[in-house]
Amino acid sequence: MSNEQLVRILRLEISNFKNVEHGIITFMNDASLRRKLEFSTGDVVGLYGPNGSGKSAAVEVLDIIKHIICGKKIPYDKYSELISDADRTELSISFFTEYKRNDRILVKYTVQLIVNEQQETIALINEKLSFQPYSGKNWLRERSMELYNPYAVSDALLTNERPEFKISSAELKTIDLIADADRISLVCAQQGVSVFFNTLMQKKTAELMNHSDSTDVVSYCQIVQALNFFGLLKFEVVKVDQLGLINVTTFLPLLLHRETANSTGSGVVPISTDKDNTILKEMLPVLEASIKAINVALKGIVPDLSLEIEVKNEIVNEDKEFVQVAIDALRGEKRFSIKHESDGIKRIISLMAFLTTLYSDLSVCLVVDELDDGIFEFLLGEMLGTLGEEAKGQLIFTSHNLRALEKLPSKNIIYTTVNPASRLDELQKKIIRVW
């Protein structure tokens, strides 16, 4: 299924989140896909601007969206203080989805968030999912589904408020989970998850996708399945604290991706830099493939550096086979522990594990906060120049280093502003895209 579908983020809109009153980011393929269905690679977008202008807020919002479409709770400890108390926080994201190179759909998802301190959850109090299928000649009229969920508020049961779907398509009302709005809303409110992307809905849409005669129902099922798959396996958000651990620990976070005939999986694995690592034997080819891809990418940035895996002991424990491996750095004929490399080099190596997935997979979206942190500006420029020319996937990053301005076209750069309401005069809007 991973080779059958494509998801690309087109647009992001934020209201009343953290230090952003209102902001919009339009990504590279938004206009071309909406107007001409033309898709361009090299979808590398850098967010630049002064401190406090909303760059990290955009990354945090994308991380929240990832949790939602995966059917997971939004982390309360991480984000509860960033949700507005005075005005409702509203996040909106637009996607382009393509299934089996045929069924193309524009999708827009909007959610309003509040903090439920009693249950210690970030509640999704209002959700709207709208979509436009492509007919082969043009985009069809918009179908929309919207639900206000009063159960997200602690005292809703006392006020006797009941949820109700507002649905523009009669066909979508036939989905039993949607028809039973009261039950699904209560379950989702208790779990702090989305009405559209929860586990129950994922199972239901998987059942319906190949058995329904309704075009709208099939489109909705494809959206839920595609975005859930994208969120779990193709969409990675790397925040500052993840890579910042390199500077204070002896672990290197590597992104490992595995595809077989029956399954696909990926995840961030902490690899020790100063002692042996014990992994399942079946994961050894995955780690070797990741190191091989990292070495290919490293040649263009740090030519004399490569990595090598040394396989040591094999261990059998409870009918499972494990191996002990160490990852060393090679510079010429010298071999030594990777712990002796600088923090900047270790950060590049860790990023390469993420970035290499962009070279071969159109559906991969990698979001990196402060991509330039700890990386020499020349190396940063070379890395971005190569990605801008060769990457098939989507890269969204924030940075303070202006070296990227010399290596990327102006269309790949978005400038942020310290104005929380993002008010710009018309001349500025014509010159640069600003959110």
Beta strands, then each sheet from edge to edge (+ up, - down):
strand 1: 5-17
strand 2: 20-26
strand 3: 43-48
strand 4: 89-99
strand 5: 103-116
strand 6: 121-133
strand 7: 143-148
strand 8: 164-167
strand 9: 235-238
strand 10: 251-259
strand 11: 264-272
strand 12: 277-280
strand 13: 305-317
strand 14: 320-331
strand 15: 334-337
strand 16: 365-368
strand 17: 394-399
strand 18: 413-415
sheet 1: 2+ 1- 4+ 5- 6+ 7- 8+
sheet 2: 9+ 16+ 17+ 3+ 18+
sheet 3: 10+ 11-
sheet 4: 12+ 14- 13+
sheet 5: 12+ 14- 15+
end
